[in-house]
Amino acid sequence: MYKVLRNTHLFLGIAAFLFVTMYGLSSVQMAHQTWFSMKSEVAETRLTVSPETSEDPRAITAELRRAGLRGELRDVETNAAGYRIYIQRPGTFYRIDYTRATREAKVRIQTTGFMGMLNRIHHIGGTWHDYWLINVWGIFVALVSVTLILLGATGIYLWFKTHGERAIGVVLLAINLGICVTLLVLVRTA
């Protein structure tokens, strides 16, 4: 049993390593924003929506996606001329100003690069999004969360089975628990 759990612990750690590293890097970026360049690049383009497409913002968005815009429909604002549609995916933000009279969509594309993408990925969760790739990411986040729980459980079991290291393990667990509880209290009350 010990060998099976040891191998399981090893494989779970390897599987979760890249995800945990990505979350760690994006956490450092959020805590120390001056260390990383987060300058956005902005471009604009114009697209014409075909006459067969209805005036519904979701239909317009579907046609714009066929033209190459990828992401989740975030918001739609109605104005006298038409719509302002916001589409977002990690690292890229689209603002579309659609004019009913000309059926023209003026698309403003703001990209934030790799660190901006990591920042946005850090905040994404769930599988209720309208962009399928974000839902796939949500599934992976759930799997890695379960993996980390299993990693901790197998780690505690393996530590308990190693009699010579119990004392240092108890000290390290107590210090870790103390630091975590202190940080949670400070974050909650600050």
C-alpha positions in Angstrom: 0.0 0.0 0.0 2.8 2.4 0.9 4.5 2.0 -2.5 1.2 2.5 -4.4 0.4 5.7 -2.4 4.0 6.9 -2.8 3.7 6.6 -6.6 0.3 8.1 -6.6 1.7 11.1 -4.6 4.5 11.5 -7.1 2.3 11.4 -10.2 -0.3 13.8 -8.6 2.5 16.2 -7.8 3.9 16.1 -11.3 0.4 16.5 -12.8 -0.3 19.6 -10.7 3.1 21.2 -11.0 2.5 23.3 -14.1 -0.9 24.6 -12.9 0.4 25.4 -9.5 3.5 27.2 -11.0 1.2 29.2 -13.3 -1.0 30.3 -10.4 2.1 31.1 -8.4 3.6 33.3 -11.2 0.3 35.1 -11.7 0.0 35.6 -7.9 3.5 37.2 -7.9 2.4 39.4 -10.9 -0.7 40.6 -9.0 1.2 41.3 -5.8 4.1 43.0 -7.5 2.7 44.7 -10.6 5.7 47.0 -11.1 7.9 44.0 -11.7 6.1 43.0 -14.9 5.2 44.9 -18.1 1.4 44.9 -18.4 1.2 47.4 -21.2 -1.7 46.8 -23.5 -1.5 46.9 -27.3 -4.6 48.3 -29.0 -5.7 47.8 -32.6 -8.8 48.7 -34.5 -10.6 47.1 -37.4 -13.9 47.4 -39.1 -16.2 44.5 -40.2 -19.5 44.5 -42.0 -22.2 42.3 -40.8 -24.1 40.5 -43.5 -27.7 41.5 -44.2 -28.9 37.9 -43.5 -27.8 38.3 -39.8 -30.6 39.4 -37.5 -30.2 42.6 -35.4 -29.9 40.5 -32.2 -26.6 41.1 -30.4 -26.0 37.3 -30.0 -26.4 36.8 -33.8 -24.1 39.7 -34.5 -21.6 38.2 -32.0 -21.8 34.8 -33.7 -21.0 36.3 -37.1 -18.1 38.2 -35.6 -16.8 35.0 -34.1 -16.9 33.4 -37.6 -14.8 36.4 -38.7 -12.1 35.5 -36.2 -13.1 37.2 -32.9 -12.8 34.6 -30.1 -14.1 34.8 -26.5 -17.0 35.1 -24.2 -19.8 37.6 -24.7 -19.5 39.7 -21.5 -21.9 42.6 -21.9 -24.2 44.4 -24.4 -25.1 48.0 -24.2 -27.9 49.4 -26.4 -27.6 52.9 -27.7 -29.4 55.1 -30.3 -27.1 54.0 -33.1 -27.0 50.3 -32.3 -25.0 48.3 -29.8 -21.8 48.3 -27.9 -20.7 44.6 -27.4 -17.9 43.4 -25.2 -16.2 40.1 -25.9 -13.4 38.8 -23.7 -10.9 36.0 -23.5 -7.8 35.7 -21.3 -5.4 38.3 -22.6 -7.7 39.9 -25.2 -10.6 42.3 -24.8 -12.9 43.3 -27.7 -15.1 46.3 -27.7 -17.4 46.3 -30.7 -19.4 49.4 -31.7 -22.1 48.1 -34.0 -24.1 50.7 -36.1 -27.6 49.5 -37.3 -27.8 51.9 -40.2 -24.6 50.8 -41.9 -24.4 47.2 -40.4 -20.8 48.0 -39.6 -18.9 46.8 -36.5 -16.0 48.9 -35.4 -13.8 46.5 -33.4 -11.3 47.7 -30.8 -8.9 44.9 -29.9 -6.9 45.3 -26.7 -4.3 42.6 -26.0 -2.3 42.4 -22.7 0.3 39.7 -23.6 1.4 36.6 -21.7 1.3 38.1 -18.2 -2.1 39.7 -18.8 -3.4 36.3 -20.0 -2.1 34.6 -16.9 -3.7 37.3 -14.7 -7.1 36.7 -16.3 -6.8 32.9 -16.2 -6.1 33.1 -12.5 -9.6 34.6 -12.0 -11.5 32.2 -14.2 -13.5 29.4 -12.8 -16.6 27.3 -13.5 -18.1 25.8 -16.6 -21.0 28.2 -17.3 -19.1 30.4 -19.8 -20.3 30.9 -23.3 -16.8 30.4 -24.8 -15.9 26.6 -24.8 -12.2 27.0 -24.1 -12.9 28.8 -20.8 -15.1 25.9 -19.8 -12.3 23.5 -20.6 -10.1 25.6 -18.4 -12.7 25.4 -15.6 -12.7 21.6 -15.9 -8.9 21.5 -15.6 -9.1 23.8 -12.5 -11.5 21.4 -10.9 -9.3 18.4 -11.7 -6.2 20.1 -10.3 -8.1 21.1 -7.2 -9.1 17.5 -6.5 -5.5 16.5 -7.3 -4.1 18.9 -4.7 -6.5 17.6 -2.1 -5.4 14.0 -2.9 -1.7 15.2 -2.9 -2.1 16.6 0.6 -3.9 13.5 1.9 -1.4 11.0 0.5 1.5 13.3 1.7 0.1 13.2 5.3 -0.3 9.4 5.1 3.2 9.0 3.8 4.7 11.3 6.4 2.8 9.4 9.2 4.3 6.1 8.0 7.8 7.5 8.1 8.5 7.2 11.9 11.8 9.0 12.0 10.4 12.3 10.5 7.2 12.7 12.5 8.6 15.2 15.0 9.9 17.6 12.2 6.7 17.0 10.3 4.5 18.1 13.2 6.6 21.2 13.7 6.4 22.1 10.0 2.6 21.4 9.9 2.1 23.7 13.0 4.2 26.5 11.4 2.4 26.2 8.1 -1.0 26.2 9.8 0.0 29.2 11.9 1.2 31.2 8.9 -2.0 30.3 6.8 -4.4 31.2 9.6 -2.5 34.5 10.3 -2.6 35.4 6.7 -6.3 34.6 6.4 -7.1 36.7 9.4 -5.0 39.6 8.1 -6.5 39.5 4.7 -10.0 39.3 6.1 -9.6 42.1 8.6 -7.3 44.5 6.7 
